[in-house]
Amino acid sequence: MRHACLGLGGITASRIGFGCMGLSGTYGPVGRAEAMAALHAALDAGVDFFDTADVYGGGENERLVGEALRPHRQRVVLATKGGATRDAQGRATNDGSPEYLARACEASLQRLGVDAIDLYYLHRVDPQVPIEDSVGALARLVEQGKVRAIGLSEVGPHTLRRACRVHPVAALQTEYSLACRFVEDEVLPACRELGVSFVAYSPLGRGLLGGSLLDQPALPAGDLRAAIPRFQPGNVEANLRAAQRLRELATRLALAPAQLALGWVLRQRGADFAIPGSRDAGRARANAAATEVVLPAAVLRELDELLADLPISGERHTAAMLARTGL
């Protein structure tokens, strides 16, 4: 397993991490034993960077991750997030106020069962709160020893620069994959300029690039993807054709489709980490092996040509969720 530094602060983590969101029902039902097995398989395969959030499963995801990883606390990097909330009607909203972030961090510490969080992200920028105030609150958590490093999720270069003037930002997390490359123009260059590590979430395109959607006839009940445009009729058929072509290329290279997609992400300049998730122990182990994948320049060109011929159709998220980002 290959490792890299998170920002300039000295924390080192595996370049392939584990995104834990899908272990709390986001992509359909998952049993607790199955979720625990996937976490332990990733850990055994050399993954030491685990990413959760207080909003995943209404806090249950943090409890699950804490229980699974607490016996291995000294060898793992725990990342969680605060600032994505729900109002009284259950609608998604953002709260980046200092008062809220202090409470949210304390609650995450309790659920995870740890004394300090290695990397604490502002999950979403609150348009009602200056980013300087939110980052200032995160900086105070560092001063108090509750957090080792801070990060931001789904922000643009201007916001990132403002944040870095208040406190060093170790990592910026945003969706990035062969199916979602918008960060290449401005976000990745800004991260390199500022010494901020870039963490690619959904590096498998929410399963599209990993091949799993080719093997199941329909999305399971309660699956978040049913509301996302690129998984809806009119888009998904074309996207599955692209996924099939990726599978064929991966087979020719003696790789799993997910390993091809992850290997591509880690070859991109400025893409320091990728945090795929999986509910399957075997897939978790295969994903971890992607740090050893070497893709020749000819294969990278072939991937670009493939996606140019069969571009991914549909937005990466619902309009409401996109409106909540800082991009």
C-alpha contacts under 8 A as a table, 3 or more apart, distances in Angstrom:
res1	aa1	res2	aa2	distance
1	M	14	S	6.55
1	M	15	R	7.65
1	M	16	I	7.96
1	M	45	A	7.94
1	M	46	G	5.72
1	M	47	V	7.28
1	M	288	A	7.29
1	M	289	A	7.15
1	M	291	T	6.14
1	M	292	E	7.24
2	R	14	S	5.80
2	R	15	R	5.90
2	R	16	I	7.91
2	R	291	T	6.03
2	R	292	E	7.66
3	H	12	T	6.43
3	H	13	A	5.31
3	H	14	S	4.21
3	H	15	R	5.14
4	A	12	T	5.47
4	A	13	A	5.73
4	A	14	S	6.45
4	A	15	R	6.15
4	A	272	D	7.13
4	A	273	F	7.98
5	C	8	L	6.99
5	C	9	G	7.71
5	C	10	G	6.08
5	C	11	I	5.60
5	C	12	T	4.34
5	C	13	A	6.38
5	C	197	S	7.75
6	L	9	G	6.81
6	L	10	G	6.83
6	L	11	I	5.50
6	L	12	T	5.95
6	L	13	A	6.97
6	L	170	A	5.51
6	L	171	A	6.35
6	L	196	V	7.50
6	L	197	S	5.58
7	G	10	G	7.39
7	G	11	I	7.82
7	G	169	V	7.00
7	G	170	A	4.05
7	G	171	A	6.05
7	G	195	G	5.73
7	G	196	V	4.75
7	G	197	S	4.90
8	L	170	A	6.60
8	L	195	G	6.41
8	L	196	V	7.38
9	G	149	A	7.42
9	G	170	A	6.90
13	A	17	G	7.91
13	A	48	D	6.23
13	A	49	F	5.61
13	A	76	V	7.94
13	A	77	V	6.49
14	S	17	G	6.03
14	S	46	G	7.53
14	S	47	V	5.73
14	S	48	D	5.72
14	S	49	F	5.85
14	S	273	F	7.60
15	R	49	F	7.98
15	R	266	L	7.98
15	R	272	D	6.46
15	R	273	F	4.49
15	R	274	A	6.32
15	R	291	T	6.94
16	I	47	V	6.47
16	I	49	F	7.44
16	I	273	F	5.88
16	I	274	A	5.15
16	I	275	I	5.81
16	I	276	P	7.51
16	I	287	N	7.57
16	I	288	A	5.95
16	I	290	A	7.53
16	I	291	T	6.60
17	G	47	V	5.76
17	G	48	D	6.66
17	G	49	F	4.57
17	G	50	F	5.73
17	G	51	D	7.43
17	G	273	F	7.04
17	G	274	A	6.00
17	G	275	I	4.35
17	G	276	P	6.72
17	G	288	A	7.74
18	F	39	L	7.89
18	F	42	A	7.30
18	F	47	V	7.19
18	F	49	F	6.29
18	F	50	F	4.88
18	F	51	D	6.11
18	F	275	I	4.73
18	F	276	P	5.46
18	F	277	G	5.35
18	F	278	S	7.94
19	G	22	G	7.53
19	G	50	F	6.28
19	G	51	D	4.99
19	G	52	T	6.61
19	G	201	Y	7.31
19	G	275	I	4.89
19	G	276	P	5.26
19	G	277	G	4.42
19	G	278	S	7.82
20	C	23	L	5.65
20	C	24	S	7.85
20	C	50	F	7.01
20	C	51	D	5.79
20	C	52	T	5.31
20	C	61	N	7.25
20	C	65	V	7.77
20	C	277	G	5.86
20	C	278	S	7.85
21	M	24	S	6.08
21	M	25	G	7.98
21	M	26	T	6.71
21	M	51	D	7.97
21	M	52	T	6.20
21	M	53	A	7.64
21	M	56	Y	5.86
21	M	61	N	7.08
21	M	277	G	7.33
22	G	25	G	5.94
22	G	26	T	5.14
22	G	27	Y	5.80
22	G	277	G	6.52
22	G	278	S	6.93
22	G	279	R	7.01
23	L	26	T	7.30
23	L	30	V	6.41
23	L	35	A	5.61
23	L	61	N	6.99
23	L	278	S	7.67
23	L	279	R	6.24
24	S	29	P	7.64
24	S	30	V	6.94
24	S	56	Y	6.53
24	S	57	G	5.19
24	S	60	E	7.14
24	S	61	N	5.80
25	G	28	G	4.78
25	G	29	P	4.85
25	G	30	V	5.98
25	G	57	G	7.16
25	G	222	G	7.46
25	G	223	D	7.48
26	T	29	P	7.79
26	T	57	G	7.91
26	T	222	G	7.16
26	T	223	D	5.77
26	T	224	L	5.63
27	Y	220	P	7.25
27	Y	222	G	6.81
27	Y	223	D	4.15
27	Y	224	L	5.70
27	Y	225	R	7.03
28	G	219	L	7.90
28	G	220	P	5.36
28	G	221	A	5.81
28	G	222	G	5.15
28	G	223	D	4.65
28	G	224	L	7.78
29	P	220	P	7.80
29	P	221	A	7.79
29	P	222	G	7.56
30	V	34	E	6.77
30	V	35	A	6.79
30	V	279	R	7.32
31	G	34	E	5.19
31	G	35	A	6.24
32	R	35	A	5.06
32	R	36	M	6.12
33	A	36	M	5.15
33	A	37	A	6.09
34	E	37	A	5.12
34	E	38	A	6.34
34	E	279	R	6.57
34	E	280	D	7.06
34	E	281	A	7.82
35	A	38	A	5.22
35	A	39	L	6.42
35	A	279	R	5.70
35	A	280	D	7.72
36	M	39	L	5.17
36	M	40	H	6.20
36	M	64	L	7.64
36	M	68	A	6.33
37	A	40	H	5.18
37	A	41	A	6.00
37	A	280	D	7.70
37	A	281	A	5.89
38	A	41	A	5.08
38	A	42	A	6.28
38	A	278	S	6.79
38	A	279	R	5.64
38	A	280	D	5.49
38	A	281	A	4.15
38	A	282	G	7.79
38	A	284	A	6.15
39	L	42	A	5.29
39	L	43	L	6.30
39	L	65	V	7.87
39	L	68	A	7.08
39	L	281	A	7.54
39	L	284	A	7.85
40	H	43	L	4.95
40	H	44	D	6.03
40	H	68	A	7.29
40	H	281	A	7.90
41	A	44	D	5.10
41	A	45	A	6.15
41	A	281	A	5.36
41	A	282	G	7.49
41	A	284	A	6.32
41	A	285	R	6.00
42	A	45	A	5.05
42	A	46	G	6.58
42	A	47	V	5.37
42	A	281	A	7.33
42	A	284	A	5.33
42	A	285	R	5.59
42	A	288	A	6.66
43	L	46	G	5.37
43	L	47	V	4.87
43	L	48	D	6.12
44	D	47	V	7.21
45	A	285	R	5.68
45	A	288	A	6.19
45	A	289	A	7.65
46	G	288	A	7.00
47	V	50	F	7.88
47	V	288	A	6.43
48	D	75	R	6.60
48	D	76	V	4.48
48	D	77	V	5.84
49	F	76	V	6.00
49	F	77	V	4.77
49	F	78	L	6.25
49	F	79	A	7.47
50	F	76	V	7.43
50	F	77	V	6.30
50	F	78	L	5.31
50	F	79	A	6.05
50	F	275	I	7.86
51	D	78	L	6.38
51	D	79	A	4.73
51	D	80	T	5.77
51	D	275	I	7.43
52	T	56	Y	7.14
52	T	61	N	6.75
52	T	62	E	6.28
52	T	65	V	7.66
52	T	79	A	6.18
52	T	80	T	4.70
52	T	81	K	6.88
53	A	56	Y	5.57
53	A	59	G	7.56
53	A	61	N	7.29
53	A	62	E	6.62
53	A	79	A	7.82
53	A	80	T	4.52
53	A	81	K	4.49
53	A	82	G	6.60
53	A	123	H	7.94
54	D	57	G	7.85
54	D	58	G	6.53
54	D	59	G	4.87
54	D	61	N	7.39
54	D	62	E	6.41
54	D	80	T	6.99
54	D	81	K	6.18
54	D	82	G	6.10
54	D	104	A	7.69
54	D	108	S	6.34
55	V	58	G	4.98
55	V	59	G	5.85
55	V	82	G	7.63
55	V	84	A	6.54
55	V	85	T	6.74
56	Y	59	G	5.95
56	Y	60	E	6.92
56	Y	61	N	5.56
56	Y	62	E	7.65
57	G	60	E	5.04
57	G	61	N	5.56
58	G	61	N	7.45
59	G	62	E	5.53
59	G	63	R	6.63
59	G	108	S	7.85
59	G	111	R	7.23
60	E	63	R	5.01
60	E	64	L	6.13
61	N	64	L	5.07
61	N	65	V	6.11
62	E	65	V	5.11
62	E	66	G	5.87
62	E	80	T	7.99
62	E	108	S	7.03
62	E	111	R	5.80
62	E	112	L	5.44
63	R	66	G	5.08
63	R	67	E	6.11
63	R	111	R	4.97
63	R	112	L	5.44
63	R	113	G	7.90
64	L	67	E	5.26
64	L	68	A	6.21
64	L	112	L	7.98
65	V	68	A	5.15
65	V	69	L	5.98
65	V	112	L	6.85
66	G	69	L	5.38
66	G	70	R	5.43
66	G	111	R	6.93
66	G	112	L	4.13
66	G	113	G	6.01
66	G	114	V	7.77
67	E	70	R	5.63
67	E	71	P	7.92
67	E	112	L	7.25
67	E	113	G	7.81
68	A	71	P	7.32
69	L	72	H	5.23
69	L	73	R	6.07
69	L	76	V	7.60
70	R	73	R	4.90
70	R	112	L	7.93
70	R	113	G	7.31
70	R	114	V	7.59
72	H	75	R	5.74
72	H	76	V	6.61
73	R	76	V	5.54
73	R	77	V	7.96
77	V	118	D	5.82
77	V	119	L	7.60
78	L	117	I	6.05
78	L	118	D	5.30
78	L	119	L	6.41
79	A	117	I	6.53
79	A	118	D	5.94
79	A	119	L	4.52
79	A	120	Y	5.76
79	A	121	Y	7.50
80	T	108	S	7.75
80	T	117	I	7.40
80	T	119	L	6.60
80	T	120	Y	5.31
80	T	121	Y	6.30
81	K	120	Y	5.48
81	K	121	Y	4.49
81	K	122	L	5.78
81	K	123	H	5.17
82	G	101	L	6.39
82	G	104	A	5.96
82	G	105	C	6.87
82	G	120	Y	7.59
82	G	121	Y	6.43
82	G	122	L	5.47
82	G	123	H	5.31
82	G	124	R	7.98
83	G	94	N	5.61
83	G	95	D	4.84
83	G	96	G	5.26
83	G	100	Y	7.64
83	G	101	L	6.53
83	G	104	A	7.68
83	G	122	L	5.70
83	G	123	H	5.18
83	G	124	R	5.84
83	G	125	V	7.52
83	G	126	D	7.73
84	A	92	A	7.20
84	A	93	T	6.13
84	A	94	N	4.76
84	A	95	D	6.32
84	A	123	H	5.66
84	A	124	R	5.80
85	T	92	A	5.85
85	T	93	T	5.19
85	T	94	N	5.51
85	T	95	D	6.48
86	R	89	Q	7.57
86	R	90	G	5.15
86	R	91	R	5.11
86	R	92	A	4.47
86	R	93	T	5.35
86	R	94	N	7.73
87	D	90	G	5.20
87	D	91	R	5.41
87	D	92	A	6.63
87	D	93	T	6.58
88	A	91	R	7.45
93	T	324	R	7.38
94	N	124	R	6.13
94	N	125	V	6.73
94	N	126	D	5.14
94	N	324	R	7.35
95	D	100	Y	6.78
95	D	101	L	7.81
95	D	124	R	7.91
95	D	125	V	7.69
95	D	126	D	5.47
96	G	100	Y	6.78
96	G	101	L	6.40
96	G	122	L	7.30
96	G	124	R	7.60
96	G	125	V	6.35
96	G	126	D	5.01
96	G	129	V	6.20
96	G	134	S	5.43
97	S	100	Y	5.32
97	S	101	L	6.24
97	S	126	D	7.74
97	S	129	V	6.21
97	S	133	D	7.21
97	S	134	S	5.96
98	P	101	L	5.21
98	P	102	A	6.19
98	P	133	D	6.64
98	P	134	S	5.71
98	P	136	G	7.69
98	P	137	A	4.97
98	P	138	L	7.95
99	E	102	A	5.41
99	E	103	R	6.55
100	Y	103	R	5.20
100	Y	104	A	6.00
101	L	104	A	4.90
101	L	105	C	6.00
101	L	134	S	7.73
101	L	137	A	6.92
101	L	138	L	7.47
102	A	105	C	5.37
102	A	106	E	6.38
102	A	137	A	7.09
102	A	138	L	7.97
102	A	141	L	7.42
103	R	106	E	5.21
103	R	107	A	6.25
104	A	107	A	5.13
104	A	108	S	6.18
105	C	108	S	5.04
105	C	109	L	6.19
105	C	146	K	7.97
106	E	109	L	5.16
106	E	110	Q	6.41
107	A	110	Q	5.14
107	A	111	R	6.27
108	S	111	R	5.09
108	S	112	L	5.97
109	L	112	L	5.25
109	L	113	G	5.80
109	L	114	V	5.57
109	L	115	D	6.52
109	L	116	A	6.78
109	L	117	I	7.01
110	Q	113	G	5.01
110	Q	114	V	6.91
114	V	117	I	7.17
115	D	146	K	6.62
116	A	145	G	6.62
116	A	146	K	4.47
116	A	147	V	5.28
116	A	148	R	7.00
117	I	120	Y	6.33
117	I	146	K	6.25
117	I	147	V	4.74
117	I	148	R	6.29
118	D	147	V	5.81
118	D	148	R	4.80
118	D	149	A	6.02
119	L	147	V	6.58
119	L	148	R	6.14
119	L	149	A	4.83
119	L	150	I	5.37
119	L	151	G	6.59
119	L	170	A	7.95
120	Y	138	L	7.81
120	Y	147	V	6.44
120	Y	148	R	7.86
120	Y	149	A	6.42
120	Y	150	I	4.88
120	Y	151	G	5.88
121	Y	150	I	5.63
121	Y	151	G	4.20
121	Y	152	L	4.96
121	Y	153	S	6.53
122	L	125	V	6.87
122	L	134	S	7.73
122	L	135	V	7.95
122	L	150	I	7.92
122	L	151	G	6.36
122	L	152	L	4.95
122	L	153	S	6.18
123	H	152	L	6.44
123	H	153	S	5.17
123	H	154	E	7.68
124	R	152	L	7.56
124	R	153	S	5.96
124	R	154	E	6.60
124	R	155	V	7.87
124	R	324	R	6.96
124	R	325	T	6.13
124	R	326	G	7.15
125	V	129	V	7.97
125	V	131	I	7.06
125	V	153	S	7.93
125	V	154	E	7.91
125	V	155	V	7.28
125	V	324	R	7.67
125	V	325	T	6.76
125	V	326	G	5.90
126	D	129	V	5.44
126	D	130	P	7.67
126	D	131	I	7.75
127	P	130	P	7.19
129	V	133	D	6.70
129	V	134	S	6.99
130	P	133	D	5.41
130	P	134	S	6.74
131	I	134	S	5.10
131	I	135	V	6.04
131	I	159	T	7.08
131	I	162	R	7.26
131	I	163	A	6.33
132	E	135	V	5.23
132	E	136	G	5.85
132	E	162	R	6.88
132	E	163	A	5.93
132	E	166	V	6.36
133	D	136	G	4.96
133	D	137	A	6.31
134	S	137	A	5.19
134	S	138	L	6.52
135	V	138	L	4.93
135	V	139	A	6.07
135	V	163	A	6.21
135	V	166	V	6.74
135	V	167	H	6.99
136	G	139	A	4.94
136	G	140	R	6.35
136	G	166	V	6.51
136	G	167	H	7.32
137	A	140	R	5.17
137	A	141	L	6.57
138	L	141	L	5.08
138	L	142	V	6.56
138	L	150	I	6.62
139	A	142	V	5.08
139	A	143	E	6.37
139	A	150	I	7.53
139	A	167	H	6.31
140	R	143	E	4.88
140	R	144	Q	6.14
141	L	144	Q	5.03
141	L	145	G	6.34
141	L	146	K	5.39
141	L	147	V	5.58
142	V	145	G	5.14
142	V	146	K	5.92
142	V	147	V	4.68
142	V	148	R	5.68
142	V	149	A	6.72
142	V	150	I	7.91
143	E	146	K	7.73
143	E	147	V	8.00
144	Q	147	V	7.62
145	G	148	R	6.79
147	V	150	I	7.31
149	A	169	V	7.31
149	A	170	A	6.13
150	I	168	P	7.60
150	I	169	V	5.55
150	I	170	A	5.78
150	I	171	A	7.10
151	G	169	V	5.43
151	G	170	A	5.59
151	G	171	A	4.69
151	G	172	L	5.66
151	G	173	Q	7.56
152	L	155	V	6.83
152	L	160	L	7.91
152	L	169	V	7.47
152	L	171	A	6.53
152	L	172	L	4.93
152	L	173	Q	6.30
153	S	172	L	5.62
153	S	173	Q	4.60
153	S	174	T	5.90
154	E	172	L	7.38
154	E	173	Q	6.22
154	E	174	T	5.01
154	E	175	E	7.85
154	E	325	T	5.54
154	E	326	G	5.75
154	E	327	L	6.34
155	V	159	T	6.23
155	V	160	L	6.56
155	V	172	L	7.70
155	V	174	T	7.80
155	V	325	T	6.69
155	V	326	G	4.44
155	V	327	L	5.24
156	G	159	T	5.59
156	G	160	L	6.20
156	G	186	E	7.86
156	G	187	V	6.19
156	G	326	G	6.14
156	G	327	L	4.95
157	P	160	L	4.96
157	P	161	R	6.13
157	P	186	E	6.64
157	P	187	V	5.60
157	P	190	A	5.77
157	P	191	C	7.93
158	H	161	R	5.28
158	H	162	R	6.40
159	T	162	R	5.13
159	T	163	A	6.16
159	T	326	G	7.86
160	L	163	A	5.07
160	L	164	C	6.20
160	L	190	A	7.97
161	R	164	C	5.15
161	R	165	R	6.54
161	R	194	L	7.66
162	R	165	R	5.40
162	R	166	V	7.12
163	A	166	V	5.45
163	A	167	H	6.57
163	A	168	P	7.79
163	A	169	V	7.25
164	C	167	H	5.19
164	C	168	P	5.16
164	C	169	V	5.80
164	C	194	L	7.77
165	R	168	P	7.44
169	V	172	L	7.64
169	V	196	V	6.12
170	A	195	G	7.78
170	A	196	V	5.26
170	A	197	S	6.05
171	A	196	V	5.20
171	A	197	S	4.51
171	A	198	F	5.66
171	A	199	V	6.66
172	L	191	C	7.60
172	L	196	V	6.70
172	L	197	S	6.27
172	L	198	F	5.09
172	L	199	V	6.05
173	Q	198	F	6.00
173	Q	199	V	4.61
173	Q	200	A	5.95
173	Q	201	Y	6.55
174	T	183	V	7.95
174	T	198	F	7.77
174	T	199	V	6.61
174	T	200	A	5.61
174	T	201	Y	5.78
175	E	180	C	6.94
175	E	200	A	5.47
175	E	201	Y	4.69
175	E	202	S	5.61
175	E	203	P	6.88
176	Y	179	A	7.56
176	Y	180	C	5.24
176	Y	181	R	5.72
176	Y	182	F	7.68
176	Y	183	V	7.05
176	Y	200	A	5.08
176	Y	201	Y	6.23
176	Y	202	S	6.61
176	Y	203	P	5.56
176	Y	265	V	7.70
177	S	180	C	4.96
177	S	181	R	6.15
177	S	200	A	7.41
177	S	202	S	7.02
177	S	203	P	4.53
177	S	204	L	6.30
177	S	205	G	6.24
177	S	261	A	7.30
177	S	262	L	7.99
177	S	265	V	6.24
178	L	181	R	6.46
178	L	203	P	7.65
178	L	204	L	7.92
178	L	205	G	7.67
178	L	209	L	7.89
178	L	261	A	6.78
178	L	264	W	7.55
178	L	265	V	7.41
178	L	307	L	7.84
179	A	205	G	6.11
179	A	209	L	7.77
179	A	311	P	7.94
179	A	312	I	5.93
180	C	205	G	7.47
180	C	316	R	7.31
181	R	184	E	5.95
182	F	185	D	6.57
183	V	186	E	6.08
183	V	187	V	4.87
183	V	188	L	5.91
184	E	187	V	6.21
184	E	188	L	5.45
184	E	189	P	7.33
185	D	188	L	7.04
185	D	189	P	7.22
186	E	189	P	5.52
186	E	190	A	6.18
187	V	190	A	5.18
187	V	191	C	6.29
188	L	191	C	5.11
188	L	192	R	6.35
188	L	198	F	7.09
188	L	269	R	7.92
188	L	270	G	5.77
188	L	271	A	7.38
189	P	192	R	5.15
189	P	193	E	6.17
189	P	270	G	7.32
190	A	193	E	5.02
190	A	194	L	6.15
191	C	194	L	5.25
191	C	195	G	5.90
191	C	196	V	4.69
191	C	197	S	6.36
191	C	198	F	6.61
191	C	270	G	7.32
192	R	195	G	5.31
192	R	196	V	6.32
192	R	197	S	7.53
192	R	270	G	6.21
193	E	196	V	7.81
197	S	270	G	7.54
197	S	271	A	7.61
197	S	272	D	5.96
197	S	273	F	7.72
198	F	270	G	6.58
198	F	271	A	5.43
198	F	272	D	5.41
198	F	273	F	6.39
199	V	271	A	6.70
199	V	272	D	6.21
199	V	273	F	4.67
199	V	274	A	5.58
199	V	275	I	7.15
200	A	203	P	5.88
200	A	265	V	7.93
200	A	271	A	6.94
200	A	272	D	7.97
200	A	273	F	6.06
200	A	274	A	4.58
200	A	275	I	6.27
201	Y	274	A	6.15
201	Y	275	I	5.41
201	Y	276	P	6.67
202	S	205	G	5.21
202	S	206	R	5.46
202	S	275	I	7.02
202	S	276	P	5.98
202	S	277	G	7.78
203	P	206	R	7.52
203	P	261	A	7.26
203	P	262	L	6.52
203	P	265	V	7.13
203	P	274	A	6.27
203	P	275	I	6.89
203	P	276	P	5.91
204	L	207	G	5.40
204	L	208	L	6.32
204	L	209	L	4.86
204	L	210	G	5.56
204	L	258	A	6.52
204	L	261	A	6.38
204	L	262	L	7.11
204	L	276	P	6.55
205	G	208	L	5.14
205	G	209	L	5.62
205	G	210	G	7.76
206	R	209	L	7.58
206	R	225	R	7.82
207	G	210	G	5.13
207	G	211	G	6.61
207	G	212	S	5.89
207	G	213	L	6.31
208	L	211	G	6.05
208	L	212	S	6.92
208	L	213	L	5.94
208	L	239	N	7.71
208	L	240	L	7.27
208	L	243	A	6.38
209	L	212	S	7.95
209	L	243	A	5.72
209	L	246	L	7.32
209	L	257	P	6.64
209	L	258	A	6.33
209	L	261	A	6.45
210	G	213	L	7.82
210	G	243	A	7.98
210	G	256	A	7.73
210	G	257	P	5.06
210	G	258	A	4.08
210	G	259	Q	7.86
210	G	261	A	7.18
211	G	214	L	5.46
211	G	215	D	7.20
211	G	243	A	6.52
211	G	244	Q	7.52
211	G	247	R	6.61
211	G	257	P	5.94
211	G	258	A	7.05
212	S	215	D	5.48
212	S	216	Q	7.01
213	L	216	Q	5.51
213	L	217	P	7.73
213	L	240	L	7.77
214	L	217	P	7.71
214	L	240	L	6.90
214	L	243	A	7.61
214	L	244	Q	7.33
216	Q	219	L	7.49
219	L	223	D	6.32
219	L	225	R	7.65
219	L	226	A	6.96
220	P	223	D	5.69
223	D	226	A	5.95
224	L	227	A	6.12
224	L	228	I	7.30
225	R	228	I	5.04
225	R	231	F	6.20
226	A	229	P	7.99
226	A	231	F	6.24
226	A	232	Q	6.54
227	A	231	F	7.56
227	A	232	Q	7.29
227	A	317	H	7.96
227	A	318	T	6.59
228	I	231	F	5.71
228	I	232	Q	6.71
228	I	315	E	7.15
228	I	316	R	6.69
228	I	317	H	5.03
228	I	318	T	5.25
229	P	232	Q	5.23
229	P	235	N	7.10
229	P	314	G	4.99
229	P	315	E	5.45
229	P	316	R	6.96
229	P	317	H	6.67
229	P	318	T	6.69
230	R	235	N	5.28
230	R	236	V	5.68
230	R	239	N	7.45
230	R	312	I	7.56
230	R	313	S	5.70
230	R	314	G	4.06
230	R	315	E	5.76
230	R	316	R	6.42
230	R	317	H	7.92
231	F	235	N	6.34
231	F	236	V	4.67
231	F	314	G	7.75
232	Q	235	N	5.79
232	Q	236	V	5.50
233	P	236	V	5.62
233	P	237	E	6.84
234	G	237	E	6.48
234	G	238	A	7.63
235	N	238	A	5.66
235	N	239	N	6.29
235	N	312	I	7.97
235	N	313	S	5.25
235	N	314	G	5.96
236	V	239	N	4.88
236	V	240	L	5.98
236	V	313	S	7.47
237	E	240	L	5.28
237	E	241	R	6.51
238	A	241	R	5.15
238	A	242	A	6.60
238	A	310	L	7.35
238	A	312	I	7.33
238	A	313	S	7.06
239	N	242	A	5.12
239	N	243	A	6.24
239	N	310	L	7.61
239	N	311	P	7.57
239	N	312	I	5.45
239	N	313	S	6.42
240	L	243	A	4.75
240	L	244	Q	6.07
241	R	244	Q	5.10
241	R	245	R	6.43
241	R	310	L	7.59
242	A	245	R	5.16
242	A	246	L	6.32
242	A	306	L	7.59
242	A	307	L	7.08
242	A	310	L	5.59
242	A	311	P	7.42
242	A	312	I	7.39
243	A	246	L	5.02
243	A	247	R	6.21
244	Q	247	R	5.00
244	Q	248	E	6.29
245	R	248	E	5.06
245	R	249	L	6.33
245	R	306	L	7.66
246	L	249	L	5.12
246	L	250	A	6.12
246	L	257	P	6.60
246	L	303	L	7.95
247	R	250	A	5.01
247	R	251	T	6.11
247	R	256	A	7.59
247	R	257	P	5.20
248	E	251	T	5.13
248	E	252	R	6.33
249	L	252	R	5.11
249	L	253	L	6.39
250	A	253	L	5.04
250	A	254	A	6.12
250	A	255	L	4.94
250	A	256	A	5.92
250	A	257	P	5.25
250	A	260	L	5.99
251	T	254	A	4.93
251	T	255	L	5.78
251	T	256	A	6.90
251	T	257	P	7.59
252	R	255	L	7.63
255	L	259	Q	6.05
255	L	260	L	6.33
256	A	259	Q	5.16
256	A	260	L	6.51
256	A	286	A	7.53
257	P	260	L	5.17
257	P	261	A	6.36
258	A	261	A	5.08
258	A	262	L	6.01
258	A	286	A	7.95
258	A	287	N	6.53
259	Q	262	L	5.10
259	Q	263	G	5.75
259	Q	286	A	7.04
259	Q	287	N	5.94
259	Q	289	A	7.41
259	Q	290	A	4.93
259	Q	293	V	7.19
260	L	263	G	5.12
260	L	264	W	6.21
260	L	290	A	7.59
260	L	293	V	7.67
261	A	264	W	5.20
261	A	265	V	6.52
262	L	265	V	5.09
262	L	266	L	6.31
262	L	274	A	7.27
262	L	287	N	7.54
262	L	290	A	6.10
262	L	291	T	7.94
263	G	266	L	5.30
263	G	267	R	6.30
263	G	290	A	5.65
263	G	291	T	6.69
263	G	293	V	5.55
263	G	294	V	6.92
263	G	295	L	6.86
264	W	267	R	5.21
264	W	268	Q	6.70
264	W	295	L	7.15
264	W	300	L	7.19
265	V	268	Q	5.47
265	V	271	A	6.51
265	V	274	A	7.29
266	L	269	R	7.94
266	L	271	A	5.83
266	L	272	D	6.61
266	L	273	F	6.96
266	L	274	A	7.27
266	L	291	T	7.50
267	R	271	A	7.41
267	R	295	L	7.78
268	Q	271	A	5.54
271	A	274	A	7.65
276	P	287	N	7.39
277	G	284	A	7.36
278	S	281	A	7.43
278	S	283	R	6.47
278	S	284	A	5.75
279	R	283	R	7.92
279	R	284	A	7.64
280	D	283	R	5.38
280	D	284	A	6.21
281	A	284	A	5.01
281	A	285	R	6.34
282	G	285	R	5.23
282	G	286	A	6.30
283	R	286	A	4.94
283	R	287	N	6.01
284	A	287	N	5.15
284	A	288	A	6.33
285	R	288	A	5.20
285	R	289	A	6.61
286	A	289	A	5.26
286	A	290	A	6.96
287	N	290	A	5.43
288	A	291	T	6.63
289	A	292	E	5.88
289	A	293	V	7.36
290	A	293	V	5.10
295	L	299	V	6.06
295	L	300	L	6.68
296	P	299	V	5.37
296	P	300	L	6.54
297	A	300	L	5.04
297	A	301	R	6.25
298	A	301	R	5.15
298	A	302	E	6.21
299	V	302	E	4.88
299	V	303	L	6.19
300	L	303	L	5.14
300	L	304	D	6.38
301	R	304	D	5.09
301	R	305	E	6.21
302	E	305	E	5.05
302	E	306	L	6.02
303	L	306	L	5.01
303	L	307	L	6.28
304	D	307	L	5.40
304	D	308	A	6.12
305	E	308	A	4.93
305	E	309	D	6.18
306	L	309	D	5.21
306	L	310	L	6.10
306	L	311	P	7.98
307	L	310	L	4.84
307	L	311	P	4.83
307	L	312	I	7.19
308	A	311	P	5.42
315	E	318	T	7.17
317	H	321	M	6.28
317	H	322	L	6.19
318	T	321	M	5.30
318	T	322	L	6.21
319	A	322	L	5.11
319	A	323	A	6.12
320	A	323	A	5.17
320	A	324	R	6.66
321	M	324	R	5.21
321	M	325	T	6.97
322	L	325	T	5.46
323	A	326	G	7.93
